[in-house]
């Protein structure tokens, strides 16, 4: 197999999939954010899971991310970091939003 060629092809596919995923997310209706009082406790749990690089952060984000009360740009950064399984980048995005 042509490893360099395969790597380039994989990179192109990943870029196209990322763009498609962004377009799908943009097309989905926005939900009203949860009240800040509720979001604070949930976000504290997410912060803890991310600090431990705990894969349950992915489950938390799937269940609560759209209702987290975070700004859309922060939600997008968190989603991208979690899609890449980069818990440190996700935690940083969450810290910067505070």
C-alpha positions in Angstrom: 0.0 0.0 0.0 1.1 3.5 -0.7 1.3 5.0 2.8 2.0 8.6 1.8 -0.8 8.5 -0.8 -3.1 6.9 1.7 -2.3 9.5 4.3 -3.1 12.3 1.9 -6.3 10.7 0.8 -7.3 10.3 4.5 -6.5 13.9 5.2 -8.7 15.0 2.3 -11.6 12.8 3.5 -11.3 14.0 7.0 -11.4 17.7 5.9 -14.5 17.0 3.7 -16.2 15.2 6.6 -15.4 18.0 9.0 -16.9 20.6 6.5 -20.0 18.4 6.1 -20.4 18.0 9.8 -20.1 21.8 10.2 -22.8 22.3 7.5 -25.1 19.8 9.2 -24.7 21.5 12.6 -25.4 24.9 11.0 -28.6 23.6 9.4 -29.9 22.1 12.7 -32.3 24.4 14.6 -30.9 26.2 17.6 -32.3 25.3 21.0 -32.9 27.7 23.7 -30.0 27.6 26.2 -30.6 26.3 29.7 -30.9 28.8 32.5 -27.4 29.7 33.8 -28.2 28.3 37.3 -28.7 24.8 35.8 -25.9 25.1 33.4 -23.3 25.9 36.1 -23.7 22.6 37.9 -23.6 20.7 34.6 -20.6 22.6 33.3 -18.8 21.9 36.6 -19.3 18.2 35.9 -18.0 18.6 32.3 -15.0 20.5 33.6 -14.2 17.6 36.0 -14.6 15.0 33.3 -12.4 16.9 30.9 -9.7 17.5 33.6 -9.6 13.7 34.0 -9.6 13.0 30.2 -12.7 10.9 31.0 -14.5 9.6 28.0 -17.8 10.2 29.8 -17.2 13.8 28.8 -18.3 12.7 25.3 -21.5 11.3 26.7 -22.1 14.5 28.8 -21.6 16.7 25.7 -24.0 14.5 23.6 -26.7 14.8 26.3 -26.2 18.4 27.4 -24.0 20.3 25.0 -26.7 22.1 23.0 -28.4 23.2 26.2 -25.3 24.2 28.1 -25.9 27.9 27.8 -22.4 28.4 26.2 -21.9 30.7 23.3 -22.2 29.1 19.8 -18.6 29.7 19.1 -17.6 28.0 22.3 -19.9 25.1 21.6 -18.3 24.7 18.2 -14.7 24.7 19.7 -15.7 22.2 22.3 -17.4 20.0 19.7 -14.3 20.1 17.4 -12.0 19.3 20.3 -14.2 16.4 21.5 -14.5 15.1 17.9 -10.7 14.9 17.9 -10.7 13.4 21.4 -8.6 16.3 22.5 -9.8 16.7 26.1 -7.1 19.4 26.9 -8.3 21.6 24.0 -11.9 21.1 25.1 -11.1 22.0 28.7 -9.2 25.1 27.4 -12.2 26.2 25.4 -14.4 25.8 28.4 -12.0 27.8 30.6 -11.8 30.6 28.0 -15.6 30.9 28.0 -15.8 31.6 31.8 
